[in-house]
Amino acid sequence: MDLQTSIKSGKELTSEELEVVNFWREKEFNKEPWSHDGINYFHRNLFFIVRDSEQIVSFGMLIPIDIFIDKQKYSIDGIATIFSTIRGKGYGKYLMERMKEYIISRDKIAIGFCENKNTEFYKKCGYGIWKNGIDNFIYIDENNNEVKDEGGDTLYIDNSEQTLENAIQSDKLIYHYFPHW
Ligand SMILES: CC(C)(COP(=O)(O)OP(=O)(O)OC[C@H]1O[C@@H](n2cnc3c(N)ncnc32)[C@H](O)[C@@H]1OP(=O)(O)O)[C@@H](O)C(=O)NCCC(=O)NCCS
C-alpha cells in the first residue's frame, strides 16, 4: 500500500474531493451535497483525505464544537463523516489512526457517535467506547429546548487529563449547542 494522508480545511477541498465526499454522504446517509458556494459551514471543518496511489480510499473530518460538563466549557473536536470508499482493506483503520495521532498531538477531547454495528471497528482503531453514551448528550436547540439524541455508542479520545473519562465514570450529562454531528 502506498497511502498518503492530506489534512486540510473544508474550504481547501478540491472539486474532485468534494465530489467524492458528497457522493458517499448522499449514498449512505441521504445527505444534501455540500458546495463551496452558498451555505458552506463545512469550510471550517478539518478533513483527512487518504489516497492509495492517487485514488481516494477513505476520508473523515473533525468539527470544532463546544460542549459543557458541569457548566464548564470544553472546546472539542467532533469526529464525523467517516467513510471508506473501498471497504475491508484497512483503509478505514489507517484513516482513524491518522486522526487519532492528530487529536493526541493537540491534547484535546474528540468525540463521535456511531451505530452499534460500527462500534467494534472504532474499538479496533484504538478509540475509547462509551456504550450508549449518546444518551448522555443533550442538544440545546435555537429555541433553548433540550433535545435528547437517539440511541447509539460514543467513540472518543481523551487526552485532556481525563475530563471525559471522569464524566463517563460519573454518568454526567453533556450539553451542546451544535446539533448531532
Ligand atoms: C465503517 C467503515 C468506515 C469501516 O471502514 P473499512 O475500511 O471497511 O474498515 P477496515 O478495513 O479498516 O477495518 C479495520 C478493522 O475493523 C474491522 N471492521 C470494519 N468494519 C467493521 C464493523 N462494522 N464491525 C466490526 N468490525 C469491523 C475489520 O474487520 C478490521 O479488523 P482487523 O483489523 O481485525 O482485520 C466503512 O464500513 C464505511 O465507510 N461504512 C459506511 C459509512 C459509515 O457507516 N461510517 C461510519 C459512521 S459512524
The ligand as an SDF file (V2000), in Angstrom:
LIG
                    3D

 48 50  0  0  0  0  0  0  0  0999 V2000
  -17.1290    1.8030    8.9630 C   0  0  0  0  0  0  0  0  0  0  0  0
  -16.1250    1.8710    7.8010 C   0  0  0  0  0  0  0  0  0  0  0  0
  -15.5250    3.2770    7.7630 C   0  0  0  0  0  0  0  0  0  0  0  0
  -15.0210    0.8270    8.0220 C   0  0  0  0  0  0  0  0  0  0  0  0
  -14.0150    1.0100    7.0420 O   0  0  0  0  0  0  0  0  0  0  0  0
  -13.1500   -0.1920    6.4150 P   0  0  0  0  0  0  0  0  0  0  0  0
  -12.1130    0.4250    5.5450 O   0  0  0  0  0  0  0  0  0  0  0  0
  -14.0430   -1.1810    5.7910 O   0  0  0  0  0  0  0  0  0  0  0  0
  -12.5100   -0.8230    7.7250 O   0  0  0  0  0  0  0  0  0  0  0  0
  -11.0770   -1.5550    7.8210 P   0  0  0  0  0  0  0  0  0  0  0  0
  -10.8940   -2.4540    6.6340 O   0  0  0  0  0  0  0  0  0  0  0  0
  -10.0120   -0.5490    8.0580 O   0  0  0  0  0  0  0  0  0  0  0  0
  -11.2930   -2.4360    9.1280 O   0  0  0  0  0  0  0  0  0  0  0  0
  -10.4230   -2.3640   10.2660 C   0  0  0  0  0  0  0  0  0  0  0  0
  -10.8120   -3.4710   11.2080 C   0  0  0  0  0  0  0  0  0  0  0  0
  -12.1500   -3.2400   11.6750 O   0  0  0  0  0  0  0  0  0  0  0  0
  -12.9940   -4.3340   11.3320 C   0  0  0  0  0  0  0  0  0  0  0  0
  -14.2850   -3.7890   10.9460 N   0  0  0  0  0  0  0  0  0  0  0  0
  -14.5740   -2.9260    9.9520 C   0  0  0  0  0  0  0  0  0  0  0  0
  -15.8770   -2.6180    9.9510 N   0  0  0  0  0  0  0  0  0  0  0  0
  -16.4220   -3.2980   10.9790 C   0  0  0  0  0  0  0  0  0  0  0  0
  -17.7330   -3.3780   11.5160 C   0  0  0  0  0  0  0  0  0  0  0  0
  -18.7570   -2.6810   11.0030 N   0  0  0  0  0  0  0  0  0  0  0  0
  -17.9420   -4.1890   12.5820 N   0  0  0  0  0  0  0  0  0  0  0  0
  -16.9270   -4.8780   13.1510 C   0  0  0  0  0  0  0  0  0  0  0  0
  -15.6400   -4.8350   12.6850 N   0  0  0  0  0  0  0  0  0  0  0  0
  -15.4060   -4.0350   11.6230 C   0  0  0  0  0  0  0  0  0  0  0  0
  -12.2920   -5.0450   10.1790 C   0  0  0  0  0  0  0  0  0  0  0  0
  -12.6750   -6.4000   10.1200 O   0  0  0  0  0  0  0  0  0  0  0  0
  -10.8460   -4.8570   10.5420 C   0  0  0  0  0  0  0  0  0  0  0  0
  -10.5000   -5.7980   11.5480 O   0  0  0  0  0  0  0  0  0  0  0  0
   -8.9840   -6.4120   11.6450 P   0  0  0  0  0  0  0  0  0  0  0  0
   -8.0590   -5.2260   11.8820 O   0  0  0  0  0  0  0  0  0  0  0  0
   -9.0730   -7.3440   12.8100 O   0  0  0  0  0  0  0  0  0  0  0  0
   -8.7220   -7.0780   10.3310 O   0  0  0  0  0  0  0  0  0  0  0  0
  -16.7960    1.5280    6.4410 C   0  0  0  0  0  0  0  0  0  0  0  0
  -17.5080    0.3350    6.5790 O   0  0  0  0  0  0  0  0  0  0  0  0
  -17.7430    2.5990    5.9250 C   0  0  0  0  0  0  0  0  0  0  0  0
  -17.3270    3.5040    5.2080 O   0  0  0  0  0  0  0  0  0  0  0  0
  -19.0600    2.4660    6.2180 N   0  0  0  0  0  0  0  0  0  0  0  0
  -20.1040    3.3560    5.7060 C   0  0  0  0  0  0  0  0  0  0  0  0
  -20.0930    4.6880    6.3630 C   0  0  0  0  0  0  0  0  0  0  0  0
  -20.2510    4.5840    7.8410 C   0  0  0  0  0  0  0  0  0  0  0  0
  -21.1280    3.9120    8.3560 O   0  0  0  0  0  0  0  0  0  0  0  0
  -19.3810    5.2970    8.5490 N   0  0  0  0  0  0  0  0  0  0  0  0
  -19.3800    5.3130    9.9930 C   0  0  0  0  0  0  0  0  0  0  0  0
  -20.3060    6.3180   10.5100 C   0  0  0  0  0  0  0  0  0  0  0  0
  -20.4210    6.1370   12.2900 S   0  0  0  0  0  0  0  0  0  0  0  0
  1  2  1  0
  2  3  1  0
  2  4  1  0
  2 36  1  0
  4  5  1  0
  5  6  1  0
  6  7  2  0
  6  8  1  0
  6  9  1  0
  9 10  1  0
 10 11  2  0
 10 12  1  0
 10 13  1  0
 13 14  1  0
 14 15  1  0
 15 16  1  0
 15 30  1  0
 16 17  1  0
 17 18  1  0
 17 28  1  0
 18 19  1  0
 18 27  1  0
 19 20  2  0
 20 21  1  0
 21 22  1  0
 21 27  2  0
 22 23  1  0
 22 24  2  0
 24 25  1  0
 25 26  2  0
 26 27  1  0
 28 29  1  0
 28 30  1  0
 30 31  1  0
 31 32  1  0
 32 33  2  0
 32 34  1  0
 32 35  1  0
 36 37  1  0
 36 38  1  0
 38 39  2  0
 38 40  1  0
 40 41  1  0
 41 42  1  0
 42 43  1  0
 43 44  2  0
 43 45  1  0
 45 46  1  0
 46 47  1  0
 47 48  1  0
M  END
$$$$
